[in-house]
Amino acid sequence: MESILQSWPEWGSWVLLTLGAAVLGAAGTRVSDAAVSGIGQLFGRARVEVYYIPLPVRNILIAEKRQVATIRRTVRRCAGLCILTGMPGIGKSQAAVQYAHRHRRRYQIVWWINASSAEDVVSGFGQLAGAARLVQPDDPRTPVALANDVKTWLEGRRRWLLIFDNARHTDVLLSLMPRRVRTGHIIITSNNPVWDDHQKSVVEAAVPSLQEGSAYLVDRTKNRDLDGARMVASELGCLPLALDQAASYIRVTHIPYRDYLEHLQQSARHLMERSAILSASHYSVIHSLDAAIQGAAAISRDAPAVLGTASYLDNSAVPLQLLREATNLDALRFSEAVAALNRYSLISMARGEDVISVHYLIQTLTRESQPEERGQQLLAALLGVLVRRFPERPWDVTVWPRAAPIFSHMLAASQHGRRLGMRSEEMGDAAHACGRFAWSIGELPVADELFVAASDIYLDASGRDLGRKAAAALNDQAVVLSDYGRPREALRLHARARAISRQLDGPESAVYAWATTGAACALRDLGHPQLAIDLFDESTAIYTAMSPPHPDLWWARSGRAGARADLEDYPAAVAEHSAVLADRRAALGEQHPEVARSHHSVAWAYYGDGRYHDSREAFVSAVRAREMSLGHGHLHTARSWTGLAIAEQALGDSAAAVPLLESAVALQTRMLDDHHLDLAWTRLGLARLAMSREERDSARALLHAASRTAAAAPGRTALLRRDIAAAMGALEGGQLEH
């Protein structure tokens, strides 16, 4: 033994006593007297290394490796103390274990203590006393007195590490924690992020990135389906403990990622319980979460209701005031509930901010733990508050700053409501409002799905108010179908909305006029401009008779001007579009999207009339306003890019058209059907570019594609057909001309 010790570079007087669960056992917590006696005879009272870490050391994520490095920096910088905090399952305990394992040679004593209760902390000190032979079998000291003596003993020694794992009762722990920590190091893991005088030692454990989470799954399971791993990691919110248990389950069962994901989405709680059993983990996500919720509920009985309500919202930037209104709690009770949830890291909140965030997996498991009836109750209250808070006209860009923060939460709540089979009026209102906002920001698939859901709910119910709402939802759904280039379906829905509103309120209501205007737009798309003008005249008269005139009057007048352009009466179209532009500009300001819409419309009328300079100026105004108000990812912005490019080409400036057309086609091919008229115009512009570069085959292919679209679309194509024919003639003649 002496020869072994002499071979250790600087540890010749150290003896390693690794005390696992088998040595400590249930009946005793001390190193055997014979072992300690032998050590004493050999070394007298020389330094003895005592090492007790009962948790296994596993493969860890890159993010957890960073946490190990952070622990090292923190104990150096903060007088030997690091308090690692974070939500249940984020890997705090494993990071502490990894630190102890990697740096064990820096310490004479490494000791892990379960700090989940005051009794466990005191017991942990007693076990350390036994291991270090600081206590005799007949020792008269109480456990608390012995713990204090161990603390004093540690303060007189150097090179020791204590790990207090899962600390909850901070007052007891801090009273027993050695004061002169510079002689050793202390790591505390806790859900509680608030440590008052020791706040500078607090380090919040970070959630790994999606790339790190998926790479970890691939490495652990040896399944190289990276896309599948990415989907599983995303569904687990990249929570380290959940990833570890999922990896163990997948490795043992050989189940594909996508099958695991399917079961996870059906019942995350059940699958994760099975994953914990198969992984033989010391901790489980379910156990950790349930324990945290119970701890929060012990502080505030309202905490589960607040967390349950938050679980039906988007997981980030949840307004506290929204939660308070939905739970109907007074200020004191609500504040206590939030504080309790924060203490157990079930929510995250920054000091001084009025929003919280909840981890995605915590939301999922919380929802699944609630009876369906309870979930419906929470959602009903939540949806009522969300609908009341949402702006009445979400398509108006001036209300977007207020609508956007609520939209994601209302969308999440309405989706959860549909999963629970809710068909209430509040569900319809939430889906309808979300659909209108989604349409206004260019999210057509989302808007279409929401409008269908809203109209189905309204149509299944009874009552005049719900009938009006059904007609409005049908109109909105029809507008989306028109944007998709499906005018026949749009006309059918507008006609149905028109019939419902006429039956309920007669032919003078705003909803009836709206349905009439929508039907007229569909008739334009179907190649019936004169019939469209008749309907536009009808809706214009209804809107004008209202006091004050309805804002949708501009839509009807603009549509009528467009129908005149379809009849190639461009001077009349220019005059009416210009009048609408002046009215909108006076009422809304230059940068409003409705003003941009008028600039865009009058630009095409100018173009059809051969006034290309005026057309370019109007398109420039439309592009500027739409880029500012709608952004670069909106289809209406792309539509104006194409229009401006076409006008630039008409003036002989092909170079200016290049970036506009490239941006437009990138967005349109991603969001539109291949036969949409917007794409036909863009392809015409690209064909002209190809002709200017003498790329005749490419130009011919683009022109044929645009021509097929124009031939399939019966309406609004007179101008497009004219320009395609001119380009075809120029292609055969060898030059671009109008």
N, C-alpha and C positions, 0 to 999 in steps of 0.2 A: 504493500500500500504506500509505503514511504517512497519507493521508486516511482510509483505512478504520480504522486503529488509533486515530486521533484521535477517531473517532466513538464509540469504546467508552468508557463513562463512567469507569471506573477501571482499565481494562485496556489503556491505551494503550501500555504497554511490554511487552505479552504477545504472544506468537505461539503459535497453536494448532497443534500437530503431532499429528494423529490418526493413530496408527500401527495399522492393522488388519493382518490376516494377509497381505494382498497386499503391504504395505510391508515388513513384517518378513521375510516369505518364509521359505523353508526354508534359503536359503543365507546370509542375513545378518540381523542383529538390530539394526542401528544406523540412525539417520537418515543420509541421504546427506551426505557431507562438503560438497558444494556448498551444500546447504540450510543446514547449520549455519554454514558460512563466511559465507553471505549474512546470516544472523541476526547473527553476530558483528560484521560490518562495519556493520550498521545500528544495532545497540544496544550494541555492546561486550559486556560480560558482564551484560547486563540479564536480568531474569527471563524464563524460557522455560517455557511450559506443555507438558508431555509427557503425552499421554493414550493409554493402551492398555487397552482392554477388548474382548477377542475374542468375548465372548458376546453374542448378540442381546438386545435389550430387547423384551420381549413384554408383552402385556396381563396384568395380574396380578390376583389375588383381593384382596378387601378385607382378608383376614387377612394377606396379604403386604404390603399397604400399611401395616398396623399394624406389621409387622416393620421396615419402612424407618424409620418414626418411632421405633421402639425403638432402632434402631442409632444414630440421631442423638442420642437422650437418653443412651445408654450411653457413646458416645465423649466426650461433654461431662462426664459424671459420673465416669468411670473412667479418667482420665488419658489419654484419646485411644485407648483400646483397647476393642474390642467383639469378643467371641468368640461367634459364632452357631452353636449346635449343634442337632442333631436327626437324625432318621432319614433314610435315603436317600430322595430324592425329595420332601422336604417344602418345598423352595423356598429353601434357604439361599443358594445361589449367585445365584439370580434376585433375591433381596432385596438382596444386596450390589451387584449390577449396577444395580438400580434406584436404590439410594442414590447410587452414583457418577454415574449419569446425571443425577439430579435436582439434585445438589449440586456438579456439576463446576466451577461458577464460583467455588466457595469455595477451590479448590486450584490450585496451580501445576503440581503433578505428580499424576497419577492413574495408577497402575500395577497391573495384575493379574498375579499369579504363581500358576502351578499348583503347589500344595504337596503333591501326592500322594506325592512321594518326596523324599529329601534331594537327589538329583541335580537334580530339577526346580526345587527352591527355589534352589539355587546358580545354575542356568542362568537363572532368572528375574531374579536380580540382575544377571547378566551382560548380559542384554538391556536392562535399565534403564540400565546403564552405557553401553552403546552408544548408546542413544537420547539420553542426556544428554551425549554426547561426553566421557565420563570415561575412555575407553579408546582406544588407538591400535592400528592393525592389527598392529604388532609388539610389543605389550605383553607383558612377560616374566612378569607376575603369574599365579599359579595361579588357577583359578576360585574357590576358597574365599577366597584372599587378596583377589581383586577384590570378592567379595561383602562381605567385611568392610570394605573401603574404601568401598563404596557405602553401607553402614550408617553409617559415620562421616560421610560426606558429607551424608546425610539428616539426621543429628543436628544439623548446623550450619545447616540450612535450615528454612523455615517453609512452611506451607500445602501439605503433601503428603499423599497418601492411598495406602496400600498395601493391596491385597486379596490375602490368602493363601487361595486357594480349595482346598477338599477337603484340609485339613491332616491328615496322619496321623502323621508323625514329629515329635512336639512338641519333642523335645530339640534337633534340628537347627534347627528353625524358631525356637525361643526364643533360641538362641545367636546367630542372625543378625538377630534383630529389633532395630531401633533402641531403645536404652534410654531416651533422652529423648523419649518419645512425645508429650509436650506440644507439641513443635514441629510435629507432624503427627498424622495419625490412621491407625490400623491396624484393618482388619476381617479376622478369621479365620473361615472357615467350616469346620466339622468335624463328623464324626459323634461324635467323642469328647466326652462331657459333663464329663470330669474334667480340670481344668487347674491343680490345686494352688494355687500362690501367686497365680494370676491368676483364681481362681474368681469373684471379685466382678465380673469383666468378662464372665462367661458369661451368655448369654441363650438360653433354649431356644425354638426355633421351634415355634409351636403349629399343630395341625391345624385347618383352617377348619371352620366349622359346616356342617351339611347344607344349611342355607338358603343360605349363601355359595357352597358348591360347586355346587348346582343352578342358582343365579342366574348363576354364571360360565359354565356350559355353555350356558345359554339365550342369554347375551350373545354368546358366541363362535360358536355354531353357527347362530344366528337361528331355531332350532327352538323354538317356543313351548310344546311339550308339557312343562309343568312337572312333572307326575307322572312322566313318563318320565325327565326329567333328574334328578329326585330319586332314582329307583331306581338309575340309573347312578352318580351321585355316591356313594350309599350303598355300592354294591358295590365301588367304588374306595376306600372309606374316606376320601373327600375329600382324598386325597393330591394336592397341587398339581401335581406333574409328571405324574402319571397323568391328572389332569383335563385338563391342557394337551394331552397327546398324544391323549386320547380326543376332545377337542373338534376337534382338527385332522383326525383320521380321519373323524369324523362330518360335518364341514363339507365335506371333499373328496369323500367317497363318497356323501353325502346319505342315508346309512343311518339309519332311524328309531332313536330311543333304545332302544326295546324289542327290536329286532333286535340291536343292539349288546350289550345286556344279556344276551340269550340266548347269544350267542357268547362273551361274557365269562365266563358261568357254566360253559360247556362247557370252555373252555381259556383262562384268563386270560393265561397266559404267551404263548401263540401270538398272541393278538389284540393284546396290548400290544407285542410285537415288531413286528407289522405297523403298529401305530399310531405307533411311534417312527420307522419308516422313512418313512411318509407325512408325518409332521410335520417331517421333516428337523431333528429336535432335536439340539442339541449333546450332551445327555445323554439316556439312556433309563432308565426305571424298572428294567428287567431288568438292564441293565449295572450300574447303581448298586447294586442289591441283590446281584447275584452278586459284585461286587467287595468289598462289605462282608462277605459270608459268607466269601469267601476270606481276607480280612484277619483275621477272627476265628479261622478255622481255623488260620492260621499261628501264632497265639498259643496256641490250645488245640485239639488235635485232637478234643476232645469237644464243642466248641461246636456243630457242625452237628447232632449227635444231640440235644443239649438243645433247640436251636431247633426241630428236627423234631418232637420230642415235644410241645413247647408249641404247635405249629401245629395240633394236634388238639384243643386245649382252647378254652374260651371265652377271648376275647382280653384280659380284664381280671382283675385280682386272682388271678393264678395263684400258688398257694403254692409257694415254693421247695422245701420239704420234699417235696411231692408229686412235683415234677420229679426230685428227687434219687433218691427211691425208684423211680420209673419207669425212670430211666436206669441205676440200680444203680451209681452212681459213689461213690467215697469222698469225704470232705468236701473234701480238697485239690483233687482233679481237678474236682469240681463247682464249687467256688468260682472256680477259674481259668476254667472255661468260661463261667460267668455274667459274670465280669469282662470277658472277651473280647467277648461279645455286647453288653455295656453300652458298651464302648469304641467300638463301631461303631454304637451307637444302634439295634441290631436288637431290643433290648428296652428298656423304660423301668422304672426302679426308683428309689424314693425312699430316701435315706440312712436306715438304721436300720429299714426295713420288711422283712418276710419274704415279700413278694409282688412279682411283676413283671407288666407288661402287654406285649402284643405287638400291633402294628398289624394290623388285619384283612387288609390287602392283603399284608403280609409273610407272614402265615400262609397265605394262599391260594397265593401264588407258591412258598412253601417246600414246601407239600404237593405241588404239581404237579411240582416238580423231583425228587421222590423216586420211585424205582421202586415199583410197587404192592406187591411183596413186602416191601420195606423198610418201607413205610407200615403194612402189616399187622403186621409184627414190633413196631414202635413202639407201635401201638395195642393189641396183645395185652398187652404189659407194662403199659401205662397203664391199661387197663380193669381188670386184676387189682388194681392198687393202689387205684383208685377204688372198686371194689366192696368191698374190705376196709375202706376208711375210712368207707363210708356206714353210717349207723345201721340196725340190723335192723328197727326198727318206725318207718319215716319218717312214718307218719300220726300219731304221738304228738307233740303240740305241744311237749313238753318237750325233744325232740331237734331241733326245727327250727333253732335257732341253729347246731348242728353240721352239719345236713343242707343248709341253704340254700347255703353257700359251695361245697359239693361238687356240688350238683345241676346248676348251669349247666355245669360242666366235664364231668360224666358225660353229660349230655344231648348236649353238642357231640361228645364222643368217640363215643358210640353212633351218632349220626347219620352221622359220617364213616365209622364201621365198616360201616354199612349200604350206603353208597355204594361201598365197596370190596368188597362182597359177603361180608363176614365173617359166619359162622354159628356161632361158637364158643359154649361155655357161658358164658364171660365176657360175650359180647355179650348173651345172653339175660338174665343176671343184672343187667347195667347197665340194660337197657331196662325190666326188671321193677321194679327199685328206683326208677328215675326216674318210672315210671308211678305208683307208689304215692305218691310225694311230690307229683307233679302233681295227683293226685286229691285229696289231703288239703288242698291250697291252692286247690282249686276250678278248676284248669285241665283241664276235662273233655276237650276235643278232644285235647290233648297226651297225657293219660293213656290215652285210648282207643287212639290210634295206637301208643303204647309197649307196652301190654298185648297188642295184636295181634301186634306184632313179637316180643315175648318168647315168647308161646305158640306161634307158628309155629316158632321155633327149637327150643324144648323138644320139641314134638311130632314134629319131623323127626329128633330124636336118639333114642338108646336108653339104657336103664338105669333103675333104680328111682328114683334121685335126680332125674333129669331128668323122670321121670313125675310125681313129687310136685310139682316146680316147674311143670310144665305145668298140673296141676290147680289150683295156687294162682293162676297167671296167668289161667286161664279164669275162676276165681271173681272175680278183681279186675275183669276186663273186663266180667263180668256186672253187677257193682255199678255200674259207670259207665253201662251201658245202662239200669239201673233209674233212675239219676239223670236220664237223658235222657227217661224216660217210655216205655221200650220193654220192658215186662215179659215179653212172649213170647220175645223173643230172649234176655233175661237168664235165663229159666227153662231154655231149651235149653242154654245154656252151663253153668249150675249143675248140670244133670242130667249133662252130659258129665263135668264135674269130679268129681261124686259117683261116677260109674261108674269112673273112672280110680283114684281114691283107694281105693275099696272093693276093687278088684282087687289093688292093690298092698299095702295095709296093713289091709284089713278095715274093718268099720263102727265101729271104736272110735278112729280116728285124728282128730287135730285138723283136718286138711284135709277129711276126710269130714264132720265136724260143721259146719265152716264152709260147705261146699257145701250141706249140708242146711238150715242157717239161711238162706242166700241163696235157695235154692229156695222156702222158706216165705215169704220177703219177696215174691218174685215172684208166688206164689199169692195173697197179700193184694192185690197190685196188680191181679190178674186177677179179683178178686171171689170168692175161695174162702177166706174166713177160717177156716172149720172145718178144712179140709184143712191150712191153714197152721198152725193150733194143733197138730195132730198132729205135723207135722214139727218145730215149735219144741219140743215136748215131747221128741222124740227127740234133738235136738241138745243140749238142756239136760241131759238125762240123761248124755250122753257127756262134756260139759264138766265136770259135777259130779263124775263118777267119777275125773277126773284129779287128781293130787296134785302141787302144789296145784291148785285149780280154775283152768281156763283163763280168761284175761281176756275172751275172746269170749263167755263165759257171760252177761255183761251184755247183749250184743247179742241173744242168743237170748231171754232173759227179757223184754227190752224189746219185741222183736217180737211175742212172745206177748201181752203187754199191749195192744199196738196192735191185734192181731187181735180181742181181746175188745171193744175200742172199736168195731171194724168191725161187730161183732154188737150194738152199742149197749148192751153191758153196761158202762156207764161206771163204776159203783162198783168193779167188779173191776179195770178198767183203771187207775183212780186208785190203788188199793191196790198193784198190782204195780209200776207206774211209780214210785211213792213209795219202795217197797222198793229198787228198783234205784238210784234217786237217792241214797238213804242210803248204800248200799254204795259207789257210785262216789265220792261226796263224801268218805267216810272214807279211801278208798284213794288218791285223786288230788288232792284239794283243790278248792276252790270254783271256781277260774277255768279248770279244764281243759275242753277242748271236749267230752269225753265227759260231763262233769257238765252242761254246757250242753245237750247233747242230751237228757239226762234231764229237765232243767227244761222244755225245749220240749215233750217228749212228755207230761209230766204236766199241762202247761198246757192242751193240747188235750183231755186227758181231763176236766179240770175244766170246760172250756168246754162239752164235750158234755153234762156232767152239770148244766149250768146254774149252776155256781159261778163267776160271772164275776169277782168280786173276787179269788178264789184264782187264777183263770186269769191275770188281769193281773199279779199279783205273780210268778207263775212265769215268765211271758213276759219281765218286766222282768229277772229274774235271767238268763234265757237270752240276752237281747240284750246285757246287760252283759258276760257271759262271752265271748260270741262276738265282739263288737266288740274286746275286749281280746286274745283269743287268735288269732282268725282274720282280723280286720280288717274293714274296711267293703266290701271288694270280693269277699267270699265269698258263694256262693249260700246257704249255711246261715244266714249272718247276715241276708240278705234274707228268708229264710223266717221267721225270728223277728220281723223288723220287721212283716211282714204279720200274723203271729199276734197281736202286741201291738196293732196297729191294730184288728184285728177285735174283740179284747177291750175296747179303749177304746170302740169304737162300741156294743158291747153294753151298756156302762155309761153311754151317752149323751154321751160326750166326743168329738165328731167333730173338733174342732180339734186334739186331740192326735194323731189318726190321720193328718192331712194329710202332715206331713213323712215319716212312716214309710212310707206308701204311695207317695209320690213317689220316695223313695230305692229302694224295693223294685222298682217297675215299671221304673225306669231300668236297673237291673242285670239284671233277669230278661228283659226284652225283648232285651237284647244277648246273653245267654248261653243262653237256653232256646228250645226249640221253641214255636211259638205256641199249641200245644194242651197244654202242660204243666200239671199240676194246680196247681203253685205259682202260675202266672199266673192260673188260674181263681179262686183265693182272693183274690189281689190285685185282680182286676177286680171281685169281689164287694164288696170294701172301697171301691173307687173308685165303684162304682155307688151305694153308700150315701151317699158324699159328694155325688154328683150329686143324689141325692134330697133331701138336706138343703139343697141350694142351689136346689131347684125346677127342676133341669135334667132334666126327665123323659125327653126323647128320648135324651140321653146315657146316663142311667141304664138305660134300656131296652136300648140297644145293648150296654152292658157286661154286663148280666145275661144277655142272649141268648148272648153269646160265652162267658161262664162256664158257662152251661147246656149249650152244645154240647160243651164240654170234659168236663164231668161225665158227659154221656150217652155219650161215646166211651170214657171210662175205666171199666172194669167194677168196679174195686175202690177201696177207701178213699174213697168219695164219699158215703157215707150222710149224714155231717154237712154236707158241702158242698151236697148236694141239698136238705137240710132248710132251710138258710139261704137258698139261692136262692129256694126256694118262698116262704119268709116274706117276702123282699124283694119278690118279684113281687106278692104279695098286698098288701103295704104300698104299693107303687107304684100299684096300681089303687085302693087305698083312700085314697091321698093322704097317708099318714104312714108313717114308719119305725117298725117294731115287731118284737119277737121273739115 
